[in-house]
Amino acid sequence: MSTLGYTWDDHKVQTEDGYILTLFHVTGKEDTGKFNPTQPPVLMNHGNYQDAASWLTGSAGEDLDFIPYHL
């Protein structure tokens, strides 16, 4: 995410059955500063045999997690 200009924090979480998950909190962009959220957070989970990079490997402007969605 850093190479794409996003700022972020990582958090390690252990599940009840012993798995250790790494959660990433995208906090803003280096050029525009911190995000000011107006909606609740959303947990996005990648598919089997993938990692967090799978959310960032699409064509420019087409990464699913950064496409604006309005209800």
Sequence and secondary structure as in RCSB ss.txt:
>XXXX:A:sequence
MSTLGYTWDDHKVQTEDGYILTLFHVTGKEDTGKFNPTQPPVLMNHGNYQDAASWLTGSAGEDLDFIPYHL
>XXXX:A:secstr
 GGGTEEEEEEEEE TTS EEEEEEEEEETTTEE    S        TT  GGGGS SSTT  GGGS    
